[in-house]
Amino acid sequence: MHPKHQRLSPEHRQLLRGVSRSFDLSIRLLPGLLQAPVAIGYLLARATDTVADTTSLPLAERQILLELMTQVIASPGIEAAQTQQIKHLTQAFAAQQTDPNERALMQALPQCLPLLQTLDEADQASVRRVLSHITQGQQQDMVRFGPGLHALNTETELDLYTWQVAGSVGEFWTELCGRHLAGYALLPQDDMMHLGRQYGMGLQRLNILRDAGTDLASGRCYWPAETLASAGLNPALLAEAAQTGRSNFLESLAPLYKQWLDHTQMQLADGMRYALALKPRRLRLASALPALIGARTLTLLRQAGPAALTQRVKMPRHEIRSLMWRIALGLASPAVLERQFRKLSGDARA
């Protein structure tokens, strides 16, 4: 039996809110038919990401669990033996989590996996497809970033990675809208798929920029070695700069840093074009929120410059609340959302 309008339990809602308050807000704004597939896909993606990122456990153990999760997600039924194996392995991973919300998610994973079966067949297929892209990117990450410091090699590798773990999510979101909401957009579906893909990739690039210092400290450099070399830099020098704040290395990074910010800004602008093309108000707001928060975060990163590697840059919660009030007063109209995007991007015309 596949309910026409599946809802998450309060317990699963709490899990979702714990691992991402901002994305939980976006999901709550979605039309009912979209909420369950998006929420279930997000919970499972966060769980696989936790497995890939728990570097305190041996790589082989993480690979075994991630591969098992990938197999269970891809299959229409869950074998009892697989369920027991996942329960056993997830407890070890849960014990290693310092974040209580991540720990709760791993402990609840055996109960989250069957949620996929509650969706209709077309939505199940969409969730499986996007998770296959995401887990492929995560598996490649685990192999790429072994002991020591490692970097992506080229911008092509970076584009592939950002598509796998986030651009594919923009396509997934758009696919669901096209299936459940007839005439949902002002643009053709192919254009929406392209904008959705670019939007997701831009959000992942933003994550990379924001988390660069932390990633470097853990041995991960998502900025391609080939591009760094063009500025006389390498991942080791960048990691040293992030740790010590040495200004000469950070100054050398400045031109590249600006290029990456500009690239990300263009992709977030595609995201706003995507949101502004949506007809349903709640869907438009849900889609616009990540771009609006991302635009402000980018502005803060620009203000900090490459020194952002040595500090945590994030849009303050009180600014998010203020933004929500301004949008609500403007009834989330396209004009209001566009004006807020320009303002948060530091555009003087706003």
N, C-alpha and C positions, 0 to 999 in steps of 0.2 A: 504493500500500500504506500503510495507516494502522495502526501498531503499537497493540496494545491497551494497552500500558503503556510509553509512551515515556519515556526517561530523557535528561537533559542530559549532554553530554560533560563531562569534567573541565575543559576550557577554558571552557566556558560557565558551569560552576559557579563557577569562579574569578572570572569577570566579575561574576556575581551577588553573590558575597561581597564583592568590591571596592566596589561601589556601594551596598551596604546589608548590613552584617553582621547587624543585628537581623532584617531581613525574610528574609534567607537562612536564619537559624535557624528562623523560623516555617515557611518552605517545607519545610525538612528534616523537620519534625515532621508534615507533612501525610501522609495516606494516599497511596500510590503513584500512584493514578489521578488525583489532583489536582495533583501536583507539577509536571508538565510544562506544563499550560495556565497555571497561576498563574505559574510562573517565566518562561515565554516572554512572557506578557502584561506582566509587570513589567519585563523587560529592554527590550522595545520601548517601553514607556511612559517609562522612564528615558532612553532615547535621544531620543525626541521632546521630552522636557522639557529635555534638554541643548541641543538645537537652539533651542528657544524662549528659553532663558536665556543664550545666548552673546551678550551685548550688545556684545562687542568687535567683532562682525561686523555689517555693515549689515543693517537690518531686511528689505530686499528679498531679500537672499540667504537669510536665515533663513526667510522666508515661502516661497520657492521650494522649499527642501529639505523643510520640514515638509509642504507640500502634496504633494510627490512621495512622501514617506514615507507620508502618509495614503492616497494613491491605491494604492500598492503593497500596503499592509496590507489595504485594502478589497477588492482583487481576488484571485480564486482562483489566478492565475498571475502570475509576474513576467517581464516582457519583457526580453530581453537588453539593449535600448537603455536601459531604465530602470535596470537593474542597473549598467551602466557609468556612467550619469549619477550615480547614488547613490554609487558608489565614488569618483568624481572629487570630488563635493561634500563627502563626509564627511571626506576627507583634510584639506581646508581647515579644517573645524570641529575635527578632532582636534588640529591644530597650535595651535589657540587655547586648548586646555584646560590649565590650570595643575595640575589634579588628575590624577595619573597614571591613576587608575581610570576617570575620565570619558574621558580620552584613549583608553584601551584599548577602552572600550565603543564609542566612535565609530569607531575603526579596524576593529572587528569587526562593525559594523552590517551590512555587505553579507552576512556569513555568518550573522547572526542572523535576518534577515528570512525566509529559507526555512524556518526552524524551524517557523513557523506551519503549513506544509504537512504537517508530520509528525503533526499532531493529527488526531483523527477529525473528521468534518464538523460535528457538533454543537458540539464544543469550539472549532473554528475560528470558527464563527459567534459564539460567546460572546465570544471574544477580540476579534474584529473589532468587535463591538457596543460593548464597553467602551472600546476604543481610539478609536472614533469619538467617544464622549462626551469622553474625555480630550483628544484633539487639538482638538476644537472649543473647549474651554475654553482651551487653550494658544494657539490662533489668536486668540481674542478678547483674550487677555492681550497678545499682541504688538501688536495694533492699539490697545488701550487705553493701554498704557504706552509712548508714544513718547518723544522727547527731552524732558527736563525732568521735573518731578515731577507725577504724576497719581494720582488716587484712584478707587476705586469710588464710585458715587453713593449707593446705598441698601443697606439690609440685604437686600432682595430680590435684588439683584445678587450680594451676598456668598453668599447661600444657593444661588443657581444655580451660581455658580462652585465652591463646595465640593462640590456634588452632582456636577457634571461631572467634576471631577478626582479625587474620592475617594469620594463617596457611591455613584457608579456601580460602583466597585470592590467595595464591600460587597455590592451586588446581584449582581455577577458571581461573587464567592466563593460566595454562597448558591445561585445558580443551578447552579454546578458540584456543590455538595454534594447538592442535590436530584436531580441527574441520576445521579450515580455512587454515592451512599451511601443506599440505601433506609432509611427510618426513622432518619435521623441525628440528629433533634432532638426535643425534648419538646414544642415549640410548632409550630403550623401553619406551612406554608411562607410564607403571606402575612405572618404576624407576624415571621418570621425575615427576610424581605425588608425590612420596615420597620425593624427593629432594625439590620440590616446597613447600610442606607442612612444611618441616623443615626450609626452608629459611624464610618463612613468620613468623613462630614462633620465629625464631632468631631475626628478625627485631623488633618484638614486645617486646621481652626480652630486646633488646637494648633500646627501648623507655622507658621501666620501669626503667632500670639502670640510664639512662640519666635524667629522670624526677623524680627520687625518692624523692629528697628534696622538690620539689613543691607539689608532691602528698601527702607526709607526712604532710605538712603544711595545706593541705585541708582535712585531715582526712582519706587518703587512703594509705594503706600499702599493696603493691602487693607482698612483700616478706613474705612467709608463716610463720605464728606464730610458727608452729611446728619446722621449720628449725631454726628460730631465737632462740628458746628455747634451742636448742642443743649447742648454743654458750653463753648461759646465758643472752640472750637479749630478749626483747619483743618490740612490736610496740611503746609503750609509750617512752621507753628509746631511741629508734631509732629516734623518732620525736624530742625528746629533743636534741639529738646529732646534728640533722640536723639544729635545730634552734640556738643552742649555740656553736656548733663546739667542744663540750667536747671531748677531745682526748681519754680518757679512754674508752668511749663507741665505738668510731670509731676504736680504736685499736682492741677491741673485735670483731668487725665486719669484720676485714681484711681477715681472712681465708675464711669466707663465701662469701665475696665480690669477692675474687679471683676465687672461685668455680663458681660463677654466670658468671663472665667474661669469664672463660674458656668454660663453657657450651654454652654461646652465640657465642663465637668464632668458636666452632665446627659447630654450625648451620649456621653461615655465610659462613663457608668453604663449607658446603653443597650447599649454594646458589651460590658460585662460580663454583662448579662442575656442577650445573644446567646451569649456563650461558655459560660455556665453551663447553657444549654439544650441544649448539644451532648452527645451520648452518648459517642462515641469519645474516649478520654482524650487521645490525641495531637492530635486535631483541636481538642479543647477547649483544650489548652494553647497550640497554635499561634494560636488565635483570641484567647486571653486576653492573650498577651504584650504586644501593642501597647497595650492598655488599661492594663495594669499599669505599663509604662514611662511611658505618658502620664500616669497618675495622679501618679507621683512628679515628673515634669517640671512638671505643673501646680502641685504643692505648692511646688516651688522657685521658680516664677514668682510665686506668691502671696507668698512670703517676700521676694522681691526687690522686688515692687511694680512700678509703672511704670518704676522705674530699670532694669528688665530690658531696656529699649530700648538701654541704653548698655553692655550686657555680654552674654556668651554663656552661656545657661542650658541645662544638659544633665545628665541623670542620669549620674553617674560609672560607668565600666565595672566598678569593683570592687563597686558596689552591685548592678549587674545580675547579676554572678556570684553574689553572696550570695543574691539573690532566686531564682535558678535552683536553688540548693542547697535553699532552704527549700521550694520547690515540689516538688522531687524527693523530699525526705524525706516530704512529705505526699501523694505519688503523684498530684499534680495533681488532687486531689479537688475537687468544687465548693465544699465548705466551706473548704478551704485557700485556693483562689483568691479566694473572696469575702473572706476575712479579710485576705489580703494586699492586695487592692484598697482595703479600708477603711484599712488601716495606711498604705499609700503615699499615700492621699488626705488623710492627717492626721486621720483620724477617731479620736477618743479611745476610742471603744467597741472598737476593734481591740486 
